[in-house]
């Protein structure tokens, strides 16, 4: 029969407990990095260099993105600055769906794929609402690849330029993400 006050058993338990606590508090912990980005998306449904097209809606593919129920695909240039002549750093590829009955709100799901610069070969997955009549609107960054593996974050979108008549816009995206 073992004695609960057995010094040998208690000594080993004490040493093991100290070892585990020492290891838990001294091994380096993974701290996420925070990255802040600002880039510009040029969304053009018309003209030379059109990078967006409606694919479905009440009137079929000829529907306007300004009408409820319209679906559009995009492959928009992403630049460092607000001018389309700024350095091209990637593409924004995905889908917009006009999901607001009055036509003033889009649901967006797209990838920002970096093709040049520090983040070349990486991507960010963006999702959220775009009520384009608002000055600023927030969206979620839900995933990423490459440099942005295990990312989570948010962004703020602002309209730099909008030409409703010709369905052309330049959007400023300020993104904050945490990743490992």
Secondary structure, DSSP 8 states (H G I E B T S, - for coil): ---TT-HHHHHHHHHHHHHHHHHHHHS-----EEEEEEEEEEEESSSTT--EEEEESTTGGG--TTSTT-EEEEEEEEESSSSTTS-EEEEEEEEEEE-STTS--EEEEEEEEE-SSTTTT-EEEEEEEE-TTSSEEEEEEEEEEGGGTT-EEEEEEEEEEEETTTTEEEEEEEEEEEE-
